[in-house]
Structures are given as structure tokens and as C-alpha cells.
């Protein structure tokens, strides 16, 4: 007969699983629908597995009935909650023009090492490069290093291409009184026009800073709620601008949200797909390594592609040059052979 301690342990584990299922459901449904889930999406999700460090050895000693339940918890956390992705590839054979695309928040405003950033770009050797936060004291030197490319730049944005740039434009993503833009260019890839966009959505840095002090939590909740709404507004404005684009389309940028965010819904509705979701393996984390945790734990930088492309491999670059890892994707501008 189970004793009272064992029964209490079972109830505790069941409550833990119930909380995890609730958090996972909110994360998969769209974490930015609620401020608390929005806050959680910027935290290392492995933290939700920490109670198993205590519960598992205790349950193994006193109650083997919950052992498999806790193993299921680890699967839940390391799988959907942490955003694990494993692409098995496509069954269709493809042919077309192979391209490598790279998006990179280079954080040049922080006066980081230009040489390290250039080395990261050189190592990836992309055909199309989308940069964000390419401003600050090193921005002119960076443009000089891209002199052999076809380049357009505006504000924090740079689009560099191995192919000619036929034209470019600046779009608006402003909200409230904040003036925000994105950069758009039309490339000529062997006679095919390809639209490329580089963008940078609103950060929740101020809201996250407010949550560090219990006294400022009311301010943090207010900021987080407004940030979530403003970021969705930016996505809707960008989607409206791109809705009429019939040519192949690539969007690269720091969207400041993971792929489970509802911010992706307007972009998906105009036919864009997450390249890492299609061809990535693992977690693809791009941000967090400059924090006290010293490792990347959230995927907020993304490459989105239209149905004209197939992504064959998507991965992240190194963490030494910037607060963000770059995202690199091998894609095919293709004809699909059934």
C-alpha cells in the first residue's frame, strides 16, 4: 500500500505536469496573447525542467509510479517547449537556382569587433545578405568591406547581393510616435526578379528590464502588453505591404519573437514560411549568449521564404561576433519535379 508521503509525491508531480502542459499549450497557441506567456518566451525554457532534478531521484527511491511521468516531462520540455525541430527533408526532387541567404543582427551600434563580423560573413559565404543594426562607428567600414557586392543601405539596414539590384525602397513600420522602417530591394537573379526584405521588429528589452525588480512589475506588465501589440501591428503592416508581391520573396530579420508567436500569422497569411522550420535541425537559437546564462536559448532571428523556394538546410552561425547568431539557409529558386 502506498504511504502518505508517496501519495503526496504523486500529487506534487501531477501538479507539476499540469502546470507544464498549461505553459506548453500557451506557448504553442501563441505566447504573446498574454503578458505572462510573453515574458516566459524570453526565458530559457530548460528552466522548466529544473524541478525534475529533485523530483526524479526522490520518486525513483520512494515511488516508481511517477518515474515515467517525469521522463515524459523531460521529453515535453526538451521537445515542444524548447522548440526542438528536426527536418526530414522533402520527398519531391527539386531543380533550380541554388542560393545561400544570411540574415544577421550585427549590433554595430555596440562597437563590436568588425573583423569578427566580417569573418562570420566570409565563413558563411552567402549570395544574399540581410543585416540589421548595421549602424554606429563601424558602419562605414563595414560597407567598405562589402564594396565588391551590390549593396543598398538605409539606417540600420543593409542588403548585399552577389546579383544586381534593380531597385530598392524603404517601407514604414511605425507605431504610435516611433518611426520605424524596413529596407526592400529587387534583385535580378539570372533574369528572375526576387524581392528581398530586411527588417527589425520592436524589442521587449525595457519590459524585461522592468521585471528584474518586483517593485517595477506593474510597469513591466504594461510595457510587455504594449510591446506585444505593437510588434503584431508591425507584422500586419509588413504583411499588407507584401501582399501584392507575386515574385519570389525573402524576408530576413530580427523579429524579436520565437516562431510560435502570433506575429508570424500575418506573414504566413501572405505565403511566407519559416526556413528553419522547413529544413532546420535542433533548436536554432540565435540570442541569449551575451546574457548571464552564457548560451543562446531563444530563436528570435528568422529567414522567411515564399513558395517559389525550397529550403534544403538552415542553421545558425557563431556567437563570438555579435549578441545575435546569424541565420543561414541554403534555398533553391526552383521548379518542383513530382
N, C-alpha and C positions, 0 to 999 in steps of 0.2 A: 504494500500500500504506500502511495506517495505521502511524504510528510508535509507539514505546513510550509517548511522552507522551500521544498521542491515546488509546491503549488504556487507560492509567491513568485518564485523564479520564472515559472511558466507564464504567469500573468504579466510580469515585467517584460519578458521577451515578446509576448504578444502585443503589448502596448507599443514597444519599440518598433515592431514590424508595421503596426498600424500607422504610426507616425511617418515611417519611411514610405509606405505606399501612398500616403496623402501627399507628401512632398514630391515624390516621383510623378504622381498624377498631375500635380500643379505644374511641374517642370515641363512635362511632355505636352500639356494642354496649352501652355504659353505662360511663362513665369512672370511676364510683365503685365499681367492682368491684375495683379495685386502687389502692393508695395513690398510686403514681406517676402514674396517669392522673387520679386525683382532684386531685392537685397541678396537673397540666397544665391542667385545665379552668378554673382560676382565673387562668391566664396569658393574655396577648394572643396569640391563635393566629396572627396575622400574622408573629410571630417565626419561625415555621417556614419562611417564605419567604425569610428573610434570606440564606441561602447562595446563592440564585439571583443575588444582586447581584454575586457573584464568578464563579459558575459559568457564568452565561449569556454574559457578554461573552467569557470565555475559550473557551467551547465554540463561540461564533459565529466566533471567529478561527481556532481550531485544528480543531474537529470539528463540522460541521453535522449530524452524525448524531444528536447528543443535543439539538439545539436544540428540536425539537418535544417531546421528553421533558420538558424544563424548562418549556416552555409549559404542558404538562399538569400539572406540579407547581403552577404558579400557579393554574390552574383548581381543582385539588384543595384548595389552601389557602384561597383566597378563596370557595370554594363550601361543600362539606360540613364542612370542618374549622372554618371560622369561623362556621358556622351560618347561611349565607345562605338567605333564604326569599323566595319570590315567589308570591303568591297570584293565581290567575287567576279567582277567583270561582266561584260555583256556577251550574249550568245550570238549577236549579229556581227558579221565581219564588216569592217569599215575601210573605206579608202578616201583619200582626200589630202588636203594640205596640213601637215603636222606643224604645230606651233607650241612654243613654251611661253606661258604667261606668268608673270610675277607681280604680286601686289605687296607693298612694303610701307609700313609707317616708320619712317626713318628717324623721327624725333630730332631733327637737326636743330630745332629751337633750343634744345638742351645742350648744344655744343658737344655732341658726342663725337667719336672718332670717325672722321670722314673716310679714312683709309679702310677701317673695318667695314663700313657700309659698302664702299666700292668693292671690297674683296668679296662680300656676300653676294653682291650683284654679279660680279665676274664668275663666281663659283656656280651660280645658277644658270648663267648664260641664257637669259630669256630673249625671246623675239619681241615681246611686248612687255613693257614695264610701267606699272602704275604706282606712283609714290604719293604718300600723304605726309603732312608735317615736314615737308622739304623747305623749311624756312629757317631764318636765323643767319648767324655769321658765316656758316659754311655753305649756304645755298648756292652762291655764285660759283664757288669752287666745284660743287657737285655738277652744275650744268656744264662747266668747262670739261669735266671728266666724261661727260656724255656727248661731247662735240661730234663724234662720228655717227651718232644716232640722229634720227629725225625726232625733234623734240618740240613740245609745246608746254608752256608753264603758266600758271596763274596762282598767285597767293601761295598757299601751302602745297599746291598740286603740281605734279609733273607727269606727263605721258611721254614715254620714249619708245620708239619703234624702229625695228630694222627695215620696215616698209615705209614708203612715202605717206605723209599725212596730207590728205587732200584739203581738209578744213577742220576748224575746231570752234567750239562755242563754250560759253560759260552759262551754267544754269543756276537757278536760285533754290535754296532750301531753307530760306529764312523762316523764323518763327518768333512770335512776339516782336521785340525790337532788335533781336540779334540778327545780324546779316551773315548768312552762311551760303556758300556756293558749292558747286561741283564743276569739274572740268570734263569736257566731252570732245572727242576727236574722231574723225572718219579716216580710217586707214585704207590704203589701196593695196590689197594683197593679191597680186597677180590678176588684176582686173576685177576683183570682187571687193566691193565696199564693206568694211567691217567697222561697226561703231564700238568705241571703247570709252568707258566712263571710269573716272577715279573720284571717290567721294569719301567723306569723313563725317559720320553722324555724331550727334551730341554725346559727350561723355557724362558719366554719373560721378565723376571724381569728387565734386563738392558734397554730394549727398553721402557718399561713402565716408568722407572725412567727418561729417557730422555724426555718423553712427559710432564713431570711436569714443564718444563721451555720452554717458547715459543722460546727462542734462540736456544735451542738444538733439536727442532723438526726435522730439516733435518737429524740429527744423529738418532733420534728415528724412522723416516720413513725407513732409511737404515737398522737399526737393526731389526725392525719389519718384513720387507720384507725378510731378510736373515733367521730370526728365523722361519718364516712360511715355507720357502722352506726346511730348514734343518730338521724340525720336520716331514715334509712329507717324506723326504728321510729316516728318521729313521723308519717310519711306513712301508715303502716299503721294507726296509732291513729285518725288523722283519717278515713281511708277507712272504717274499721269504724263510726265514729260516723255517717257519711253514707250508709252502705249502704242503710238503710231509707227514705231520703228519696225520695218519689215525686213531689214538687212540683218546679217549676223551681229550679235550684240554680246559684249563682255563688260561686266561691272566688277571692278576691284576696289576694295576699300576697307577701312576700319569702321565697321558698323557699330562697334561698342556693345554688341549683344551676341549671345550664342545662337546657334542655328535653331533652337527650339523657340525662339522669341516670335511673337506675333508681328514683329517688324518685318519679317520675311514674307508674310502673307500678301501684301500688295505687290511685292516684286515677283513672287511666284505666280500671281494672277496675270502678269504680263508675259509669262512664259520663261522666266529665268529659273535656273536650277543651281543648287549648291554643288560646286565641282568636287569638294571634299566628300560630300555626302554620296556622290556618284562613284568616286574612284579612290577615296582615301582609306587608309588602314590605321587603326589605333585611335588616338584622341585628337590629334591635330592641334593641340593647344598652342596659342600664339602669345599669350600675355600672362604676367604674374611673376616671371623670373627675376624682376627687379624689386619685388616686394620682400618682406621679411621671410617669406616661405622659400625663396631662392629657387623656385622652379615654376615653369609655366603650368597653369591649371585651368585656364578658360580659353575658349576659341571665339575670339571677337573680330578677327580679321578674315575676310572671305573673298572668294572668287566666284562670281555667278556667271553662268553662260546660257545662251539661248538654245533653242532646239536645233540650230544649224550645226552645233558642235557636239562631239562626244569627248568626254574626259577619260583618258586612259590611266592616268596616275596623278595624284595630288598629294603633296607633302609639305612640311614646313622646313624652313631653313634654320640657321644658327641663332643663338641668343646673345652673342657677345657684342654685337654692334649697336643694338637698339633695345628699348624697352619692349618692343614687339618683334616676334619672329616673322619673317616673310612667309607668304603662302605661294607655292609654285605648282603650276598644273600643266601637264602635257595634254593638249587637246588636239582634236582633228576637225578641221573645217571640211566637212565630208559629204560623200554620197554613201548612203547606207545600202549594203547589198544583203538582201534577205536570204 
